[in-house]
Amino acid sequence: MPKAIQLTEDEKKHILELYKQNNPHREIAKKINRSKTVVTNLLKDPLKYGSRKQTGRRRKVDERTKRHILRAAIDIGASIGGSDWIFQQDNAPLHRAKVNVTWFKSKKINVLPWPSLSPYLNPIENLWEY
């Protein structure tokens, strides 16, 4: 959901005045053309309204660490097989979409050709038998 626009000082004063006149939250919301939730949040604690510093989940990895991990992964990937990779995916409609096929060709990524309806040729399916 998009973040809502904070109440202005005038709106806050107006809500508090209407509340002192014993108007219910829903009626106040209709009068100022805001949601009932916004009105309720303000009336719970007017001094704390809009003072939350952070929203959302805290990041576990900062940008510097993320760059370090990506560099290490790229170096390892290049040392494993060099640059002669063949990308393998099944014949799912999502994978066969023209947009995806065009993207792979534009990036010069080799994709393993895959005949349709051929589960016996799928190497991973053969592996499950053991």
Backbone torsions as a table, in degrees:
resi	resn	phi	psi	omega
1	MET	NA	143.0	178.1
2	PRO	-71.0	152.8	179.6
3	LYS	-74.1	133.2	-178.7
4	ALA	-77.2	156.5	176.8
5	ILE	-77.0	134.6	-179.0
6	GLN	-63.9	152.3	175.4
7	LEU	-68.5	141.9	175.4
8	THR	-78.9	167.1	178.9
9	GLU	-61.8	-38.9	178.5
10	ASP	-63.4	-42.0	178.5
11	GLU	-63.7	-41.9	178.6
12	LYS	-59.6	-46.7	179.7
13	LYS	-61.6	-43.4	-179.5
14	HIS	-62.0	-43.3	178.8
15	ILE	-62.0	-46.0	-179.0
16	LEU	-63.8	-37.8	177.1
17	GLU	-64.6	-46.1	179.3
18	LEU	-63.1	-35.9	179.5
19	TYR	-67.9	-39.0	177.9
20	LYS	-64.4	-24.6	177.8
21	GLN	-87.0	13.7	177.1
22	ASN	64.3	32.1	173.2
23	ASN	-80.3	138.5	176.5
24	PRO	-69.4	158.6	-177.3
25	HIS	-55.7	-43.7	-177.2
26	ARG	-63.3	-40.4	-179.7
27	GLU	-68.0	-39.8	177.1
28	ILE	-61.1	-43.9	-179.6
29	ALA	-59.9	-41.7	179.0
30	LYS	-64.8	-41.1	-176.6
31	LYS	-66.7	-36.1	-177.9
32	ILE	-99.1	0.7	177.8
33	ASN	61.3	47.5	175.9
34	ARG	-132.2	168.7	-179.1
35	SER	-76.3	155.5	178.3
36	LYS	-62.9	-34.1	-179.8
37	THR	-62.4	-41.6	179.4
38	VAL	-63.0	-44.2	179.7
39	VAL	-62.7	-46.1	-179.7
40	THR	-61.8	-43.3	179.6
41	ASN	-61.7	-39.5	178.1
42	LEU	-67.0	-44.0	-175.2
43	LEU	-73.5	-20.8	175.9
44	LYS	-60.4	-49.7	179.0
45	ASP	-155.4	93.3	-175.8
46	PRO	-58.9	-29.8	-178.5
47	LEU	-74.1	-29.8	-178.7
48	LYS	-89.4	-12.4	-175.8
49	TYR	-59.0	127.5	176.5
50	GLY	76.2	13.7	-176.3
51	SER	-105.4	5.4	180.0
52	ARG	-68.5	129.8	-174.8
53	LYS	-76.8	-48.6	-175.6
54	GLN	-123.2	148.6	172.3
55	THR	-127.5	154.4	178.4
56	GLY	86.4	178.0	-176.8
57	ARG	-78.1	140.6	178.4
58	ARG	-70.4	146.6	179.1
59	ARG	-78.0	136.7	178.8
60	LYS	-86.3	-28.9	-177.6
61	VAL	-124.5	126.5	178.0
62	ASP	-79.9	170.5	-175.2
63	GLU	-62.1	-37.7	-179.0
64	ARG	-63.7	-46.1	179.3
65	THR	-64.6	-39.5	179.3
66	LYS	-60.6	-45.1	177.6
67	ARG	-61.4	-40.4	179.8
68	HIS	-62.4	-44.7	179.5
69	ILE	-63.4	-44.9	-179.4
70	LEU	-63.0	-41.4	177.7
71	ARG	-61.2	-43.8	-180.0
72	ALA	-63.7	-41.8	-179.5
73	ALA	-65.4	-39.9	179.1
74	ILE	-65.6	-42.5	178.5
75	ASP	-62.3	-42.9	179.8
76	ILE	-65.2	-44.5	179.9
77	GLY	-59.9	-40.1	-179.8
78	ALA	-69.6	-33.5	-177.6
79	SER	-79.3	-22.0	-178.2
80	ILE	-68.9	-55.3	-175.2
81	GLY	-129.6	10.3	-178.3
82	GLY	71.5	-144.5	-177.7
83	SER	-106.8	8.5	-176.2
84	ASP	-98.3	63.4	-177.8
85	TRP	-97.3	149.3	170.5
86	ILE	-122.6	122.8	-178.1
87	PHE	-82.7	133.2	-178.3
88	GLN	-118.0	132.7	172.4
89	GLN	-148.2	160.3	-178.7
90	ASP	-77.9	-175.4	-175.7
91	ASN	-94.4	31.6	179.2
92	ALA	-62.2	145.2	-179.3
93	PRO	-55.2	-35.2	178.6
94	LEU	-61.9	-39.6	-178.9
95	HIS	-75.3	-26.7	-178.5
96	ARG	-89.7	-0.1	-178.1
97	ALA	-58.5	144.3	-177.7
98	LYS	-58.4	-36.2	180.0
99	VAL	-60.4	-45.0	-179.3
100	ASN	-68.7	-44.3	-179.7
101	VAL	-61.2	-43.7	178.7
102	THR	-62.6	-41.3	-179.5
103	TRP	-62.6	-46.0	179.0
104	PHE	-59.8	-41.9	179.4
105	LYS	-65.9	-41.0	-178.9
106	SER	-66.0	-30.4	178.8
107	LYS	-90.3	0.8	179.8
108	LYS	57.2	45.1	177.8
109	ILE	-99.8	124.3	178.2
110	ASN	-74.4	129.7	178.3
111	VAL	-117.2	132.2	179.7
112	LEU	-64.7	123.1	178.1
113	PRO	-65.4	140.9	-171.4
114	TRP	-133.0	114.0	177.6
115	PRO	-68.7	147.8	-178.0
116	SER	-72.8	149.9	177.5
117	LEU	51.3	53.3	-178.1
118	SER	-132.5	71.0	-179.1
119	PRO	-66.5	-23.1	-177.7
120	TYR	-73.4	-21.4	178.5
121	LEU	-86.2	-8.6	-178.6
122	ASN	-76.2	115.5	-176.6
123	PRO	-59.4	-34.4	-178.0
124	ILE	-69.5	-33.0	178.1
125	GLU	-65.1	-36.3	177.2
126	ASN	-68.3	-31.6	-179.7
127	LEU	-68.1	-34.2	-177.5
128	TRP	-63.1	-23.7	-177.6
129	GLU	-70.1	-18.1	-175.4
130	TYR	-97.7	NA	NA
